[in-house]
Amino acid sequence: MAVWVGLSGGIGSGKSSAARLFSERHGVPVIDADAIARSLTADQGAALPAIRAAFGDELFDVSGSLLRQHLRDKVFADPAARGVLESILHPLIQREIEAQQARWQDEVYGVVEIPLLAEQPQFQDLVDRVLIIDCPESLQIRRVAERSGLSHDMIRQILSAQATRAQRLALADDVIENSGPPAALAAAVAKQHAHYRQLFGG
Protein backbone atom coordinates (compact mmCIF):
# COMPACT_ATOMS: atom_id res chain seq x y z
CA MET A 1 0.00 0.00 0.00
CA ALA A 2 1.42 3.36 -1.03
CA VAL A 3 2.33 5.97 1.55
CA TRP A 4 0.95 9.40 0.61
CA VAL A 5 2.86 12.61 1.15
CA GLY A 6 0.89 15.85 1.17
CA LEU A 7 2.95 18.55 -0.57
CA SER A 8 2.03 22.14 0.15
CA GLY A 9 3.34 25.67 0.51
CA GLY A 10 2.27 29.26 0.10
CA ILE A 11 1.78 31.02 -3.21
CA GLY A 12 5.13 31.50 -4.93
CA SER A 13 6.92 28.97 -2.71
CA GLY A 14 7.71 26.60 -5.59
CA LYS A 15 5.43 23.74 -4.57
CA SER A 16 4.29 23.05 -8.15
CA SER A 17 7.89 23.01 -9.36
CA ALA A 18 8.73 20.53 -6.61
CA ALA A 19 5.76 18.34 -7.56
CA ARG A 20 6.92 18.28 -11.20
CA LEU A 21 10.39 17.23 -10.10
CA PHE A 22 9.02 14.33 -8.05
CA SER A 23 6.99 13.21 -11.07
CA GLU A 24 9.26 13.88 -14.03
CA ARG A 25 12.70 13.11 -12.56
CA HIS A 26 11.84 10.41 -10.06
CA GLY A 27 8.70 8.75 -11.42
CA VAL A 28 6.64 9.40 -8.29
CA PRO A 29 2.85 9.44 -8.79
CA VAL A 30 1.59 12.99 -8.23
CA ILE A 31 -2.05 13.94 -7.70
CA ASP A 32 -2.77 17.63 -8.27
CA ALA A 33 -5.72 18.98 -6.27
CA ASP A 34 -5.77 22.22 -8.28
CA ALA A 35 -5.96 20.28 -11.56
CA ILE A 36 -8.90 18.32 -10.15
CA ALA A 37 -10.63 21.57 -9.17
CA ARG A 38 -10.11 22.94 -12.69
CA SER A 39 -11.60 19.82 -14.23
CA LEU A 40 -14.63 20.05 -11.95
CA THR A 41 -15.30 23.60 -13.16
CA ALA A 42 -14.42 23.08 -16.84
CA ASP A 43 -17.16 22.77 -19.46
CA GLN A 44 -19.43 19.86 -18.45
CA GLY A 45 -17.59 19.69 -15.12
CA ALA A 46 -19.31 17.88 -12.28
CA ALA A 47 -19.41 20.98 -10.06
CA LEU A 48 -21.11 23.32 -12.53
CA PRO A 49 -24.77 22.53 -11.74
CA ALA A 50 -24.25 23.18 -8.03
CA ILE A 51 -22.26 26.36 -8.74
CA ARG A 52 -25.03 27.66 -11.01
CA ALA A 53 -27.65 26.83 -8.39
CA ALA A 54 -25.66 28.62 -5.66
CA PHE A 55 -24.45 31.69 -7.55
CA GLY A 56 -26.83 32.16 -10.48
CA ASP A 57 -26.60 32.47 -14.24
CA GLU A 58 -24.51 35.65 -14.13
CA LEU A 59 -21.36 33.58 -13.58
CA PHE A 60 -21.84 31.75 -16.90
CA ASP A 61 -21.48 32.93 -20.48
CA VAL A 62 -24.03 32.26 -23.23
CA SER A 63 -22.38 28.94 -24.10
CA GLY A 64 -22.67 27.72 -20.51
CA SER A 65 -18.98 28.07 -19.64
CA LEU A 66 -18.08 29.27 -16.17
CA LEU A 67 -16.69 32.82 -16.01
CA ARG A 68 -13.78 31.88 -13.79
CA GLN A 69 -12.49 35.38 -13.16
CA HIS A 70 -15.97 36.53 -12.11
CA LEU A 71 -16.16 33.63 -9.69
CA ARG A 72 -12.66 34.31 -8.32
CA ASP A 73 -13.51 37.96 -7.79
CA LYS A 74 -16.72 37.06 -6.01
CA VAL A 75 -15.28 34.54 -3.58
CA PHE A 76 -12.17 36.62 -2.92
CA ALA A 77 -14.30 39.59 -1.88
CA ASP A 78 -16.88 37.62 0.11
CA PRO A 79 -15.82 34.98 2.68
CA ALA A 80 -19.38 33.61 2.83
CA ALA A 81 -19.35 33.03 -0.93
CA ARG A 82 -15.97 31.37 -0.63
CA GLY A 83 -17.40 29.06 1.99
CA VAL A 84 -20.29 28.10 -0.30
CA LEU A 85 -17.90 27.35 -3.16
CA GLU A 86 -15.66 25.27 -0.91
CA SER A 87 -18.67 23.29 0.33
CA ILE A 88 -19.37 22.39 -3.30
CA LEU A 89 -15.84 21.68 -4.50
CA HIS A 90 -14.04 20.13 -1.55
CA PRO A 91 -16.09 16.92 -1.22
CA LEU A 92 -15.75 16.36 -4.98
CA ILE A 93 -12.00 17.01 -4.87
CA GLN A 94 -11.62 14.66 -1.92
CA ARG A 95 -13.46 11.84 -3.69
CA GLU A 96 -11.36 12.24 -6.83
CA ILE A 97 -8.11 12.24 -4.84
CA GLU A 98 -9.20 9.02 -3.14
CA ALA A 99 -10.09 7.47 -6.53
CA GLN A 100 -6.67 8.35 -7.94
CA GLN A 101 -4.90 7.08 -4.83
CA ALA A 102 -6.62 3.72 -5.27
CA ARG A 103 -5.01 3.38 -8.70
CA TRP A 104 -1.49 3.76 -7.28
CA GLN A 105 -1.58 1.39 -4.31
CA ASP A 106 1.33 -0.73 -5.58
CA GLU A 107 3.74 2.23 -5.48
CA VAL A 108 6.12 2.80 -2.58
CA TYR A 109 4.80 6.32 -2.13
CA GLY A 110 3.00 9.10 -3.92
CA VAL A 111 2.56 12.85 -3.60
CA VAL A 112 -0.68 14.80 -3.31
CA GLU A 113 -0.12 18.47 -4.13
CA ILE A 114 -2.68 20.38 -2.04
CA PRO A 115 -2.13 24.15 -1.88
CA LEU A 116 -4.59 24.64 1.00
CA LEU A 117 -3.51 21.68 3.10
CA ALA A 118 -2.97 23.82 6.21
CA GLU A 119 -6.22 25.74 5.70
CA GLN A 120 -8.45 22.70 5.06
CA PRO A 121 -7.90 20.01 7.72
CA GLN A 122 -10.17 17.48 5.99
CA PHE A 123 -7.52 17.07 3.29
CA GLN A 124 -4.93 16.17 5.90
CA ASP A 125 -6.80 12.89 6.41
CA LEU A 126 -5.86 11.90 2.84
CA VAL A 127 -2.10 11.88 3.52
CA ASP A 128 0.29 10.12 5.87
CA ARG A 129 3.02 12.75 5.96
CA VAL A 130 3.34 16.46 5.11
CA LEU A 131 6.11 18.09 3.08
CA ILE A 132 6.17 21.90 3.05
CA ILE A 133 8.03 23.92 0.43
CA ASP A 134 9.13 27.03 2.26
CA CYS A 135 10.70 30.40 1.50
CA PRO A 136 10.56 33.91 2.97
CA GLU A 137 7.41 35.93 2.27
CA SER A 138 9.41 38.64 0.52
CA LEU A 139 10.59 36.07 -2.01
CA GLN A 140 7.04 34.74 -2.48
CA ILE A 141 5.87 38.26 -3.33
CA ARG A 142 8.70 38.84 -5.79
CA ARG A 143 8.17 35.53 -7.59
CA VAL A 144 4.42 35.99 -7.92
CA ALA A 145 4.81 39.58 -9.13
CA GLU A 146 7.31 38.50 -11.78
CA ARG A 147 5.17 35.69 -13.14
CA SER A 148 1.70 37.23 -12.83
CA GLY A 149 2.06 40.98 -12.97
CA LEU A 150 -0.10 41.36 -9.87
CA SER A 151 0.64 44.31 -7.61
CA HIS A 152 2.43 43.76 -4.32
CA ASP A 153 -0.70 44.91 -2.47
CA MET A 154 -2.84 42.31 -4.25
CA ILE A 155 -0.30 39.57 -3.55
CA ARG A 156 -0.26 40.53 0.12
CA GLN A 157 -4.06 40.26 0.18
CA ILE A 158 -3.78 36.75 -1.26
CA LEU A 159 -1.15 35.85 1.33
CA SER A 160 -3.32 37.20 4.14
CA ALA A 161 -6.11 34.82 3.08
CA GLN A 162 -3.78 31.82 3.32
CA ALA A 163 -2.31 30.08 6.34
CA THR A 164 0.73 31.80 7.76
CA ARG A 165 4.22 30.50 7.19
CA ALA A 166 4.38 29.48 10.85
CA GLN A 167 1.11 27.54 10.58
CA ARG A 168 2.36 25.60 7.55
CA LEU A 169 5.69 24.81 9.19
CA ALA A 170 3.91 23.61 12.34
CA LEU A 171 2.09 21.06 10.18
CA ALA A 172 5.23 19.81 8.43
CA ASP A 173 6.94 16.47 8.89
CA ASP A 174 9.50 17.54 6.29
CA VAL A 175 10.56 20.92 4.89
CA ILE A 176 12.36 21.86 1.68
CA GLU A 177 13.76 25.38 1.85
CA ASN A 178 13.43 26.94 -1.61
CA SER A 179 15.18 30.28 -1.60
CA GLY A 180 17.84 29.39 -4.16
CA PRO A 181 18.04 28.64 -7.88
CA PRO A 182 16.11 25.84 -9.65
CA ALA A 183 19.11 23.52 -9.47
CA ALA A 184 19.07 23.76 -5.67
CA LEU A 185 15.39 22.80 -5.57
CA ALA A 186 16.07 19.85 -7.88
CA ALA A 187 18.86 18.65 -5.59
CA ALA A 188 16.66 19.03 -2.51
CA VAL A 189 13.84 17.05 -4.11
CA ALA A 190 16.27 14.31 -5.13
CA LYS A 191 17.52 14.10 -1.55
CA GLN A 192 13.96 14.01 -0.20
CA HIS A 193 13.01 11.29 -2.69
CA ALA A 194 15.94 9.14 -1.57
CA HIS A 195 14.93 9.70 2.05
CA TYR A 196 11.35 8.66 1.35
CA ARG A 197 12.43 5.53 -0.53
CA GLN A 198 14.48 4.51 2.47
CA LEU A 199 11.84 5.55 5.02
CA PHE A 200 8.96 3.82 3.27
CA GLY A 201 10.87 0.68 2.34
CA GLY A 202 11.23 1.19 -1.39
N, C-alpha and C positions, 0 to 999 in steps of 0.2 A: 504494500500500500504506500503510495507516494506521500511524502511529507510536503506540506504546503507553506511556503514563505510569503507573507504579505509584504509587498514592497511599496513604500510610500515616501512622501516628502512634500514640502511646500512647493508652490508655483516657482518655477525657475531653478529648482534644486538640481535637476538633472535626472529625475527618477525615470523618465521615459527613455533617456539615453542608456541608463543602466539596464533597464528591462530589455532593450534591443541587444545589448551586449550579452546578457545571459542567454538569450534566444539564438542570436546569429553566430556568436563565437563559441558557445559552449553547448548548444543543442538542448537547452533546458526548456521545457514547456512553459509558455507564458500566457496567462489569461489577462486580458486588458479590460478592466471594468468600464473605462471611458468608451472603448470601442463598442462594448455591449450597449451602453446607454445610447450611443449614436445610432446603432442599428434599431433600437426600440422606437426611436423617434424619426427614423427615415421614412420615406414613402412606404405605405402599407405596414409600418412598424406596429408592433403589438400594443404599444402604449398610446397610440394616437387617439383611439376612441375615448379613453378615459381623460386624456388631456383636453380634447374638444369639449367633453361634458363638463369638465371643471372650469375651463377658462373661456369657452365660447369660440364662435367662428372667427372672431377678429384676429386670432393667432394663426389663421390658415389662409393661403392664397386661393385663387379661383380654381386651381388644379387639385386642391386638397393637400398640398405640401405644407408642413409646419414652417412658420416664419421663426426660425431659431433665434435670430437676434432680438425680435420682439419678446419672445419668451424669456431670454436671458435678461433683458432689461427689466421685465416685469418682476421676475423672482429675485433679482439683485436688489431692487428697490423696496420689495415688500417681503419681510420674513415669513408672514403668514402664507403668501403665495408660494414661497420656496418650500415651506412645509408641506403644502398640498402636493406640489410636484414630486417631492421626495417620497411621499406616501404612495404615489403611483409607481414611480420608477424603481425604488429600492427593492421591493419584493420581487419584481421581475428580474432585476440585475442579479439578485441573490440566487434565484432559481437557475438562471443561465450559468452562473459561475459553478454551481454545484453540478450541473449537467456536464460542463466541460471538464471539471475535475474527475468525474466518473470515467471519462474516456482516457485518462492518463494514469490510472492506478498502478500500472506496472513500472512506472518511472521511479527513480530513487527520490527525486523531489521535483517540485514545480514552483513557479512564482505566480502570484496573483498581484498585478499592479492595481492598487486601489488608492487614488489620490486622497480620498477623504476617510482613510482608515482610522485616524485619531478622532475625527468628528462623528463618525457613525459606528458606535460600538457593535451593532449587529453584524457588521462585516468581519469583525475580529474573530467571531466564532467560526469563520470559514478557513482560518489559517492556524498553523501550529507554532509559528515563529514570525517575528516582525523585523524587517530590515528597513532602516530609515536612511535615505540619502539626504545628507545635511550640508548646509553652507550658510555663511552669514547672510542676514537679511539684506544688507547693502548689495551683496552680489546677486541675490535673487532679483532685486529691483533692476539692477543694471542689465542682467540677462533678458528679463522679460521686456524691458524697454527696447532693447536692441532688436529683438525678434518680432515684436508686435507693434511697436510704435505707440503704445499706450503711454499716457503721461505718468510721471512718478506718483502724483496724487491718486490717480485711478488704481495704480498697482498697489499702493498702500491700502486703499479701500478693500481691494481683493484680499490682501494679506490679513487685514483685520477681521475678515469674515471666516478665515481659516483658523485651525488650531495654532497655538503658538509654537515656536521652535522648542521651547521647554516641554510642552505637552507631548509633542511627537517624540522627543528624545526619552521622555519618561516611559513611553510605550515600547521602546526599542529593545530587542534582544541583541541586535547587531546594528552597527552604524558604519556607513561609508562616508567619509568626509570628502566633499567634491568642490574644493575651491581652486583646484589646479586645472591644467590643460586636459583635453580629451584623452591623451595617452595615460595620464595618471588615473583617470576613472577606469579605463580599460584594465590597467594593472590591478586596481583595487577589486574590480569585479572578478577577475581571474583568481585572485587570492581568496575571495569570499566563496567562489565556486569550489575551489579545492577544499576549503574548510568544510563546506556543506557535504561534499562527497564523503569526506572522512567522518563527519559527525553523524550522517544519516546512513552510513554503511554501504556506500556505493562504490 
